[in-house]
């Protein structure tokens, strides 16, 4: 009797245990079925974060250009009237728009601005060709500054760059403030109207010197063989040099030829030319023939008010 009771109890225990195992398997299976769903949610979340974490291509302070096919800002404001304009980024904000994840506030040199420019409509600009302190020359076909001011009267003038600013104008992305040795200046010169002058860019004219021996023109040609022959009297040299494509300005440098017009610096009605040996502020030291040393002789002297004269380079 006792054994039968034990056997019945054992069967009941096994039956209950079986039920527990079946329920546990069902619970486990349901839990396993939930895992892919949870994994899918997690995966989608990661993708979203990755998209929003794309770093901005540009930063505050960068100089950029509006692309040539830009249409509207992210708020729908017309952007086509500022195509190819160059400006400075003032702020950067995340913004999902078309192919962009960022938008920019861009301010232009004239004070205008676009506040919501999508990254897809912004491009890099070519770096400025020149920098502050460079000596440059106004090109021979320059017409006007970017503000419309006449520039033709300063063609072939050489001066120093005082400032550089981004400015979309014709074929240029930059404009320059140029100051000349005599104090004159042009404030808005497009980069396309500038060239880098090279002192004495012309080949030397060999050892020939067709000027009459003993005169200042002969002496200057001997010291600067790159000077052309047949330029006439000394007071004609500046004009002849310009016509030949030489740099002529009021900026004295070592090795340039200073031109004294009739009556300047004691020059006769034929003018006078000399070789520049050194510069000290607004005073130059020159080496000349047919000067204080007499006909056919070289001599050296100092000349004040150097910016009053023209120089051939």
C-alpha positions in Angstrom: 0.0 0.0 0.0 2.8 2.3 0.9 4.6 1.6 -2.4 1.5 2.3 -4.4 1.1 5.7 -2.8 4.8 6.5 -3.6 4.3 5.4 -7.2 1.2 7.6 -7.6 3.0 10.6 -6.1 5.9 10.1 -8.4 3.6 10.0 -11.5 1.9 13.2 -10.3 5.3 14.9 -9.8 6.5 13.8 -13.3 3.2 15.1 -14.9 3.5 18.5 -13.1 7.2 18.7 -14.1 6.3 18.0 -17.7 3.7 20.8 -17.7 6.3 23.2 -16.3 8.8 22.2 -18.9 6.2 22.7 -21.7 5.3 26.2 -20.4 8.9 27.1 -19.9 9.6 26.2 -23.6 6.6 28.2 -24.7 7.8 31.2 -22.7 11.3 30.8 -24.0 10.1 30.6 -27.6 8.0 33.7 -27.2 10.9 35.6 -25.8 13.2 34.4 -28.6 10.6 35.6 -31.1 10.8 39.1 -29.6 14.5 39.4 -30.0 14.6 40.1 -33.8 12.0 42.8 -33.3 14.0 44.5 -30.6 17.2 44.1 -32.7 15.5 45.7 -35.7 14.4 48.7 -33.6 18.0 49.0 -32.3 19.5 48.8 -35.7 17.1 51.5 -37.1 18.0 53.8 -34.2 21.7 53.5 -34.9 21.2 54.4 -38.6 19.3 57.5 -37.7 21.9 58.6 -35.3 24.7 58.0 -37.9 22.9 60.3 -40.4 22.4 63.2 -38.0 26.0 62.9 -36.8 27.5 63.6 -40.3 30.0 66.5 -39.6 29.5 69.8 -41.2 31.7 70.4 -44.2 32.4 74.1 -43.3 32.9 76.0 -40.1 32.3 79.5 -38.8 34.8 81.9 -40.4 35.2 80.0 -43.6 35.0 81.9 -46.9 32.7 80.1 -49.2 30.9 80.6 -52.5 27.2 80.0 -53.4 27.1 77.4 -56.1 26.2 78.3 -59.7 23.0 76.2 -59.7 21.7 77.2 -56.2 17.9 77.8 -56.3 16.4 78.4 -52.9 17.3 78.5 -49.2 15.9 75.8 -46.9 13.1 78.2 -45.9 12.2 78.7 -49.6 13.8 82.1 -50.0 15.2 82.8 -53.5 18.9 82.1 -53.6 19.5 82.3 -57.4 20.3 86.1 -57.2 23.3 85.3 -55.1 24.8 82.5 -57.3 28.6 82.6 -57.3 28.7 85.2 -54.6 31.5 84.8 -52.0 30.9 85.4 -48.3 31.8 84.4 -44.8 30.0 81.7 -42.7 28.6 83.3 -39.5 26.8 80.3 -38.1 26.2 76.6 -38.7 23.1 74.7 -37.8 21.9 71.1 -38.3 19.1 70.9 -40.9 17.9 67.9 -42.9 17.1 69.3 -46.4 17.3 67.4 -49.7 20.9 66.1 -49.8 22.1 68.2 -46.9 22.3 67.7 -43.2 23.5 71.3 -42.4 22.5 74.9 -43.2 24.6 78.1 -43.0 24.2 81.8 -42.4 26.5 83.5 -44.9 27.3 87.2 -44.9 28.7 89.0 -47.9 31.2 91.9 -48.0 28.6 94.4 -48.9 26.5 93.5 -45.8 23.9 91.3 -47.5 23.3 87.8 -46.2 21.5 84.5 -46.7 20.5 82.9 -43.4 19.5 79.4 -44.4 21.8 78.1 -47.1 21.8 74.3 -47.5 25.3 72.7 -47.5 24.6 71.3 -51.0 24.5 74.9 -52.3 27.9 75.9 -50.8 31.3 75.4 -52.4 34.9 76.2 -51.6 36.4 79.3 -53.3 39.8 79.4 -54.9 42.3 80.9 -52.3 43.3 84.5 -52.9 46.2 84.7 -55.3 47.9 87.6 -53.5 48.3 88.5 -49.8 48.7 91.7 -47.8 52.1 93.2 -48.3 52.6 91.9 -51.9 53.6 94.4 -54.6 51.3 94.0 -57.6 50.6 95.8 -60.8 47.3 96.9 -62.3 46.9 95.1 -65.6 47.1 97.0 -68.9 43.5 96.2 -69.8 41.9 97.0 -66.4 38.7 99.1 -66.8 36.8 99.6 -63.5 36.9 98.6 -59.8 34.3 96.2 -58.5 32.3 99.3 -57.3 32.4 100.8 -60.8 35.1 103.4 -60.1 37.4 104.1 -63.1 40.6 102.1 -63.0 42.0 102.7 -66.5 44.0 105.8 -65.3 46.1 103.5 -63.1 46.9 100.8 -65.7 50.4 99.5 -65.3 50.8 101.2 -61.9 52.5 99.1 -59.2 51.4 99.3 -55.5 51.2 97.4 -52.3 48.2 95.3 -51.2 46.8 96.7 -47.9 43.8 94.4 -47.5 42.1 91.4 -49.1 38.4 90.7 -49.1 36.2 88.0 -50.8 34.2 89.5 -53.6 32.4 87.7 -56.5 32.9 89.9 -59.6 33.1 88.7 -63.2 35.9 86.1 -63.1 37.2 87.0 -59.7 36.4 85.8 -56.2 38.6 88.4 -54.4 39.1 92.1 -54.3 42.1 94.2 -53.1 42.9 97.6 -51.6 46.0 98.8 -53.5 48.1 101.7 -52.2 50.7 103.4 -54.5 54.0 105.0 -53.4 52.6 108.5 -54.0 49.7 107.9 -51.6 47.0 107.3 -54.2 45.0 104.1 -53.8 42.3 101.9 -55.4 40.1 100.3 -52.8 38.2 97.6 -54.8 40.4 96.1 -57.4 39.2 92.7 -58.7 41.8 89.9 -58.7 41.4 89.5 -62.5 42.9 93.1 -62.9 46.1 92.4 -61.0 49.4 90.8 -62.0 52.6 90.2 -60.1 55.2 92.5 -61.5 58.6 91.0 -62.1 61.4 93.5 -61.9 63.1 93.6 -65.3 61.0 90.9 -66.9 62.5 91.6 -70.3 65.6 89.9 -71.7 68.8 91.8 -71.6 69.6 93.5 -74.9 73.1 92.0 -75.0 76.2 94.2 -74.7 75.0 96.7 -77.4 74.5 100.2 -76.3 73.4 102.5 -79.1 73.1 105.7 -77.0 75.8 108.3 -77.4 78.7 107.8 -75.1 79.1 110.2 -72.2 75.5 111.1 -71.8 73.2 110.0 -69.0 71.3 107.6 -71.3 74.5 105.8 -72.2 75.5 105.5 -68.6 72.1 104.2 -67.5 72.1 101.6 -70.3 75.5 100.4 -69.2 74.4 99.8 -65.6 71.1 98.3 -66.6 71.6 96.4 -69.9 67.9 95.2 -69.9 67.0 98.8 -70.9 65.9 99.0 -74.5 67.8 101.0 -77.2 66.2 103.7 -79.2 64.1 105.2 -76.4 65.0 108.8 -77.2 66.1 111.5 -74.8 65.9 110.9 -71.1 62.6 112.7 -70.7 61.1 110.2 -73.2 62.2 107.0 -71.4 59.2 106.6 -69.2 56.7 106.7 -72.1 58.9 104.5 -74.3 59.3 101.9 -71.5 55.5 101.7 -71.0 55.0 101.2 -74.7 57.6 98.4 -74.6 55.7 96.7 -71.8 58.0 97.6 -68.9 56.8 98.4 -65.4 56.8 102.1 -64.8 55.6 103.5 -61.5 56.7 105.8 -58.6 58.0 102.9 -56.5 61.9 103.1 -56.3 63.7 99.8 -55.8 67.3 98.8 -56.1 68.3 98.5 -59.7 65.5 100.5 -61.2 66.1 103.5 -63.4 64.8 106.8 -62.2 63.5 109.3 -64.8 63.8 113.1 -64.2 61.6 115.1 -66.5 62.7 118.5 -67.8 63.5 120.7 -64.8 63.2 118.0 -62.2 66.1 117.5 -59.9 68.2 119.9 -61.9 67.6 118.1 -65.2 68.0 120.0 -68.5 65.3 120.3 -71.1 66.2 116.8 -72.3 65.6 115.3 -68.9 67.9 112.9 -67.0 68.1 109.2 -66.1 70.1 107.4 -63.4 70.5 104.0 -61.7 69.0 103.6 -58.2 71.5 102.2 -55.8 69.6 102.4 -52.5 66.4 103.7 -50.9 66.1 105.2 -47.4 62.5 106.3 -46.8 61.7 108.9 -49.4 65.3 109.5 -50.3 67.2 107.5 -53.0 70.9 107.3 -53.8 71.6 107.2 -57.5 74.6 106.5 -59.8 74.6 108.7 -62.9 76.7 109.6 -65.9 77.0 113.3 -67.0 75.8 114.4 -63.6 77.8 116.1 -60.8 80.9 114.2 -62.0 80.8 115.7 -65.5 80.4 114.5 -69.0 81.4 110.8 -69.5 81.9 110.3 -65.7 79.9 108.4 -63.1 79.1 110.0 -59.8 76.8 109.3 -56.9 74.4 111.6 -55.1 71.2 111.5 -52.9 67.8 112.7 -54.1 65.0 113.6 -51.8 61.2 113.4 -52.5 61.8 110.0 -54.3 58.0 109.5 -54.9 58.0 112.5 -57.1 59.8 110.7 -59.9 59.0 107.8 -62.2 60.9 104.5 -62.1 61.5 101.9 -64.8 61.6 98.3 -63.8 
